[in-house]
Amino acid sequence: MPMDRDALVTLAFERIADTGWDAFSLSHLRSESVSLQDIACAFSDKADLLDAFSQMMGWALEGSPFTFTDADTPVDRLFEVVMARLDLLAPYKQACASIFAHFENAPLEGTVFFGNLREQAEHMTRLASLTPPPLFFASAFGAFYAALLTKWAKDNDPNLEETMAFCHKGLNKLCDFFTPQPAL
């Protein structure tokens, strides 16, 4: 029986943590229980793997229990959602750091990957129970989230104090400029 796609994504990120993104290929997933056909059915290329990972994290974030009150500011709401997403990414941090390092050295290739961060920003905004963001807000939030991810990947403090400070400061600036409103 073929391994499900999420299990293959998890396996891939374990392998990426071991080999690094540059040395990793989809054929590294091959094992007694994973055939090349299973891999080909799940992913067309490494970019498809990254999309699957992003989708898997989005679904996991959907299952997070967010309970906001009227007293929660947009910054509070977004901060909680963003930090929940980083908590979900934590087991994959070493692999993510390798991927982000690769894209820092290959920015053109990275624009394709980081392009979907606008969609992730829209998703996080909805989960924060804020009105659907205008395109410019989602784009700015996506760019901020990309910067936050690279900061997080390099933050070796288990408490993530630098990451949290960066997140809070960035979200304050973002929300001061765009003023998102709670959804009705």
N, C-alpha and C positions, 0 to 999 in steps of 0.2 A: 504494500500500500504506500503511495507517495506521501512524503512529509508535507504538512500544510505550509502555506506561504509564510505565515508568521514565525513558525519554527525554523524555516530556512533563513529568514531575515535574522533571527536571533543567532543562529549558527554562523551566518556570514559575519555578523558584528563581533562574535568571539574570534573568528579567524582574522578579521581585520585588526583587532587588538593585538594579536600575535604577530602578524606579518607586516602590518602597516598598509595603508590604502594603496600606495604606489605599487607594492609587490603583490597585492591581492588580486586574484582573478576569480571569476565565478567557478572555474574548475576546482578551486580549493574546497568547494563544498562537497565534492565527490567523496563518497565513502561506501561502506557496505550497504548502508540503509538509504543512501541518496544517489540516484543514478543521474547521469548527464541529462537524460530525458526529463527527469523531475526538475532539474535546474533550468533547463531551457523552457519548460512550461511555466515556471514561476517568474523568470526574469529574462528580458531580452538583452540587457547589458547592465553595467554597473550603475548607470543613471537610473535605470528602472528599479534596481535594488534600493537606491536612496529614496526614490518616490514611495516604495513599499514601506520602508522604515518610517518615513514621515507620516504616512497614512496609519500605520500601526500605532504610532505615538498619539496621533489625533484621536483615534478610537479609544485608546486607553485614557486620554484626558477627558473624553466624553463621560467616562465612568466615574470621574472624581466628584465627590459630593461638595459642591459649592453652595453655600447658603449665605447670601448677601442680605444686608438690611438697608433701610433707607439712609442710615448714618454712614454707610460705607461710601467713600468717595470713588470716582472712577479710577484714581491712582491705586487705592486700596484693592479694588476689585481686580484690576489688571495685574497688580503685583502678585496677588494670590494665585491667579491662573498661570502666570508666567513661571512662578516658583514651583507650582505643581508640575508643570511641564519639565522643568529642569530636574525635579525629583524623579520623574519617569525616565529621563535620559541618563541619570546617574550610573546605572549598571553598564552603560555603553560609553562611558566617558572617554576611556582610552582610545576606542575606535573612532569616536567623534573627533577627538583631538587630532588624530592622524588625518582624518578627512579634511578638517578645517585647515590644517597646516598645508596640505596639498593644494587646496584652493587659494590660499594666500600666495602661493608660488605660481599658480596658474589662474589668474583672475578672470580671464575670458571664460574658461571652463566653469569657474565658480559662479559666474553670473547666471548660468542656467540653473545650477543647484539653488542658489540663493534667491532666484526669481520666484520660487514657490513659497518663500517666506511671507510674501504679501498675503497669500491665501491662508497660511497658518495664522497670521496676525488677524485676519478677518474672523477666523474660527475662534481664536482666543478672545476677541472682543465680544463675540456672541456669547461665549461661555461666561464672560464677566457680566452678563445681563445688561450690556450697553447697546444703544441703538446701532443698527448696522452702520459701519463706518463709511464715510465718503472715501472714494478711491485714494485721494491724496493722504488721508489719515492712515489707511491700511498700508500704503506704500512706505510712509515714514515709519510706521510701527514695524513693518517688515525689515526695513534697514536698521532700525534700532535693535531689533531682535537678532539680526545677524551679528552686529557688534557685541551684543550681550553673549551670544553663543561663543564667540572667540574669546571673550573675557573669561567666561565660565570654564572653557576647555583648558585655560592656562592657570586657573585658580586652584592651588593645591591645598588650601585651607579647608578642613572638613566642615567648618561652619559657613563657608562661602561668604565671609563678611565683605570682601571686595566686590564680589559679584552682586550681592544684595544691595550694597551702596550704589554701585553703578546702575543697577536696575531701578532703584527708587529715584535716583537723580534723573535718569533718562525718561522715566515715565512721567515725572513731574513736569519736565520741559515739554514733553509731547502733549500732555493733557492741558497744560497752560496755553499752548498754541492752538489746539484743536477743540478743547472742551467737549469731550463726548458726554452724552447724557444717558442715565439709566433707561432701559427699555420699559415701555408701559405694559 
